[in-house]
Amino acid sequence: MSKLCIGKVYRFDGSSLKEAFTGIGQKVYGLAGSGSKNLFAATGENGSVYRLDVVGNISTIIHVDTDTQLTSIGSFIFDNKPYIF
């Protein structure tokens, strides 16, 4: 019997570890900050990138049909706009 993995992101404040987001696909392989209070998560079971905000909202911003394993992500800000790659 296989156990279903649920993607989670944790927050560490220097002394305690707390769950910040859950249900982000099955596995979270990469995280990148945008500098605009958003965190981007690359997931592996269906090739999706999620935007996570500081108040706890999760939104799918891209789904890649040709690659089901997004194992890394990066970000940068250009002209005051966040970009991910």
N, C-alpha and C positions, 0 to 999 in steps of 0.2 A: 504494500500500500504506500503510495507516494504522498508526501505532505505538500500542500499548496503553500508556496512562499508568497508573502505579501510585502511589497516594497514599503520601506519605512525610512524616514529621515529623522535623526535625533539632534537635539540641541544640547550643547554643553556650555555651562556658564562659568566654568572654572572649578566648580565643586560638585555639581550633580549633572547627571545625564537624564534628559527627558525626551519623550517622543514628541516630535513637532508635527510630523505629517505621516499619514498611513494610507494604504490603499493606492499607492503610486505604482501601478503595474504589479508585476511579480518580483522583480529585482531591480534595484537602483544601482547602476554601474558608475555613474559619474555625476558630479555636481559642479556648478559654476555660478558665481554671483555676478549680477549685472551692475552693481553700484547704485541701482535705483530701487532698493528695498525688495527686489525679486531674486529668487534663487531658481536656477534651471536644473532639472533632473533628467538625465538620460537613462532610459530603461531598456531592458533586454528582451522581454518576451514578445513584444510586438513592435519594436522600433519607434517608440514615441518619446517626445520631449515634453515635459510638463513645466509650467511656470508656477512657482510656489510664492505666495506673498506673505508679508509680515503679519497679516491678520488671520492667516490660516486657509485662504482660498487656494484651490488647486484647479488649474485649467490646462487642457491639452493644447499645445500650440502647434505641434507638427506630428504627423504620422508618416513614416517612411515605409512604403510598401515593399521596396526592393531590398531592404536590409532590416532584418528582425532583431539584430543585436547591436544596439547603440552602446558601445562600451566606454566612450569618453565624450567629453564636451568641454568647450572653452568659451570665453566671452571677452568682449572688449567694448569700450564706449568710444564712439566716433561722432563728433558733432552733436554731443549731448544725447545720442541715441544708443541704446544697448544692442549689440549684435552677438549672436551665438554662432559657433561653428563646431 
